């Protein structure tokens, strides 16, 4: 425990609860954490005290054994070690002969968690030969169960990684316990899983940073164990782990909490990030802002001294495009008061994915403004389906029919299809273009969203263009951070002391929406909604600015060169003027479709323009700067 100063006191607190058979699953990396502790005398391994089956899954994974081990190392108190041993054998006594109550994911996690615990008990001569034999039998039964119950669907699921890493880590520490054939099978499967699940940019296909984190952490456990044993780590494992660290870095917001996307909680990942940097020898400037703590489980597997945080002079890029998964990120800097945004237009992924095509998250000056409301529960019901729904995300809906519709906790009745997404840099900022196909309608609709980030000016515009023949309604949703009050004024809304928000939509109103920063925690936020009726095509815009910058937005009708009196359809040319103070404004011009009749040049509020997207910085109608984006 030479690195005791790099550990937290959370383990000691939990260990003290465990001595009294009080169970509270509040680890920052718990997949289904709880906020209420339950005392079990005796432990009822097959009966959940709160009605949620996930509670029993957490109980049976036995990650809490590592808290007892850490507390034992810190204090030398034998009661922690004795309790650790008792709980391990309690699981064997009450569960080994009833595999019908097992799940593969929990079994794999349990083997991983047993590794350091059994190693300690052996090193301290706390196991008789009979007890060693019982543990080895239990490990072999569980490993055989994992191999026999593995199906191909696990090749692209976090479950697969958690299954195989349990076998690999235990077998690495105790090479004579498991049959070589099972270990070889697990290694081959593990490499296949990482190859299929994790793309080149480091995103795990299930579109949830939390489950990316679980796969990353399990991969690091294998690397740490194999490196400590002097074994060669497969190149694909090192490559994917390195990519996952780079990707998860983008999901760390300026407040150091994990961005919520899909089934994800707003947690800090300092100890895991530092452990990854040490194991992979991939230090990052982000570590200078993190607490100097490490993940105890990984530290115990690596069994070496880490220098934390290791300094690096290589700056982190402020912008990150992950087109394979449809995720785009930008921040003004890596400090706590940074501006930050994320836009999504990727495939749904697994049942952990939410109906969120076109969704945008926005942080201004380090304060969350537009947010994702989280997950709350995996129990099917109103809350689960609502938090996965289109209306719970910062996106659009046509004719009151969501483009993707959850059918239950894990399945969807139908889903939309992302068509294209791209990021364009220009001198004044960035534009993300997101296009998807809404197939929920009798005639499919094409939805194109532009996130226009005027990053130097600190203005953010979201423009939605809808191609849909016939008469329709367009609804847009904006989930405002629960930390911000929402106040209406003449030209838009004030969001706390952080932002101003203005929209072009016909009708705008506020409603209450669920918000869950962590599993089993439920709060509420204010959702702004709007609705506009249209025929065949519409374009609507919204703009956000820092609180100190007043802002309004005005639609601008286009005039066609050569026939200024003719009415120009919006699908051919339209614009918006964003008015600031002192007659400063930004004029945004759009030509969604090609003009084939008449001249292709248009006038917008006294300024001529040609092209799909132009941005003019102006003083009154005098152009100061012109950005021809596309």
Secondary structure by P-SEA (a helix, b strand, c coil): ccccccccaaaaaaaaaaaacccccccccccccccbbbbbccccccccccccaaaaaaaaaccaaaaaaaaaaacccaaaaaaaaaaaaaaaaccccccccccaaaaaaaaaaaaaaaaaaaaaccccaaaaaaaaaaaaaaaaaaaaaccccccccaaaaaaaaaaaaaaaaccccccaaaaaaaaaaaaaaaacccccccccccccaaaaaaaaaaaaaaaaaaaaacccccaaaaaaaaaaaaaaaaacccccccccccccccccaaaaaaaaaaaacccccccccccccccaaaaaaacccccccccccccccccccccccbbbbbbccccccccccccccccccccccccccbbbbbbccccccccccccccccccaaaaaaacccccccccccccccccccccccccbbbbbccccccccccbbbbbbbbbbccccbbbbbbbbbcccccccbbbbbbbbbbcccbbbbbbbbccccbbbbbcccbbbccccbbbbbcccccbbbbbbbbccccccbbbbbbbbbbbbccccccbbbbbcccccbbbbbbbbbcccccccccccccccbbbbbccccbbbbbbbccccccccccccccccccccccbbbbbccccccccccccc
